[in-house]
Amino acid sequence: MALIQSFIYFEDYLDFYRQRVCSTLSEIDIFIKSSEDEMDVFDVAECLNISVDEVHRIMDLKNMEIINKSSFFEIMEEGSSYICGLYKREKECGSPFFYTKEQVAYIYELNVETISEICSDLGIDKITQSALSLVFSKIALC
């Protein structure tokens, strides 16, 4: 939840999303692309913002001997950090071409009534990836 705790430093949810969520996803992408066949447990924990103990617990749960590029995502799906939860919720929704208001609220842990009101004001029923930024820009953080 370290990502959520610092909302007060952002203009709106879009600012938070770009600076924290997108930058973290970008770091994860670079980490995966630059990693060797076997990833270091400490590096994985740091990348996902979870403890080394949590990584070991997940590895035990999933009967993993090592972490590689494919098993990394299994750890990410089970991890407790905000970015891990976001990944898991996005995966559960199937990464659709467009999102319902409920899916956006669920994936990003936002208030569904707020998302519905914003979509109503914008005149949109289904939220495409490009419309997501517009919706996020209307969410004040206080």
N, C-alpha and C positions, 0 to 999 in steps of 0.2 A: 504494500500500500504506500510505499515511499513516493510513488508518482502522484498519488492523490493528495497527499499531505501538503503539497506546495501550490495548491490552486491560487492562493492569495497573490502570487507574483505574476499572474497572467491576466491579460485584458478580457479574454473570453475563453470558452472551451476550445475554439479553433486554435488559439495561441498555445494553450496547453497541449493540445493534440499534436501540433506541428513541432513544438520544442521538446516535448517529452516522449510522446508515444512514437511519432515518426522517427525521431532521432534514436530512440532505443531500438526500434525495429531495424533501422539502418545499421546500427552497431552489431546487432545479431546477425544480419546478412553478411557483413564484412567478416565477422568472427567465423561463421560457417564456411564461407568461401576461402578463407585463409588458413583454415585448420588442416592439420594432418589427418591421417586415417583414424588415429586415436586421440580424442580430446582429453585435456587435463581436467579433472574434477573441480579443481579450484577455479580454473578459468570459466568453466560452465556455470558454476555457482555465481561468480561475479557478473557474468554476462546476463544471467536471468534474474539477478537480484534476489537470490535465495541462498540459504546457508549450505555449506558443504555437507553437513549432516542431513539436510533435506535431500540433496542430490543422492547421497548414499542410500537413504531410505527408499527413494524412488527406484534406484538401481536394484535394490534388494526385492522390492515389490514386483518389478518387471523382469527379474532374473537376468539382469545385465552384468556382463563381465567388464565390458568397456563401453565408452561413449564414442559413437561415431556420428557421422552426419545424419543418418536416419534415426538413430536412437536419441539424438539430441531433442528431436521434436516430441518423442514420447516423454522425455523429462519435462519439456516445456509444457506439455499438456497436463501434467500432474502437478507442476509447481504452484506455489502459493502466492507468488508476487502478482502485482497488478497486470503486468505484461503477459505473464503466463495465463492468468485468468481470461484476459482479453483474447488471447490466441485460442484457448479452449472454447470459449463462447462463440467466437467467429467460426471455428470448425464445426461446432454443433449446428450452426445455422446454414452450413454448406457453402459459405462464401458466394452468395447469389449475385446475379447481375444487378438486382435492385433489392433494397431492404424494405421491410415494413417498419412502421413507427415502433412497434413492439420489439422488433429485432434490434434496431438501433439502440433503444433504451436498454435492452438486455446485454448486448455486446459491450457497450461502453459504460454500463452501470449508471445510466441517467434516468431521470424521472420520465415515465411514459407520458404523463399529462403534459409536461413541458414540451416534449418532442411533438406530440399531437397538436398542441396549440401553435407551435412554430410552423409545422407543416400546413396547418389550416391557414395561417396568415400568409404563407408563401404560395398557397394554392397547389400543393403537391400531395399526392396520395402515396406514391412509392418513391423511395429515396435511392437514386443512383449514386455511384461513387463520387461523381462530380458534384451532385447536390448535397452530399454529406458535408462538404466544407461550408456551404452556405448555411445549412442547418446549425452546424457547430458554431458559426460566427454569431448566431443569434442567442446563444446560451451564455448568460452572464454568470460569472463566478463571484460569489460573495461569501 
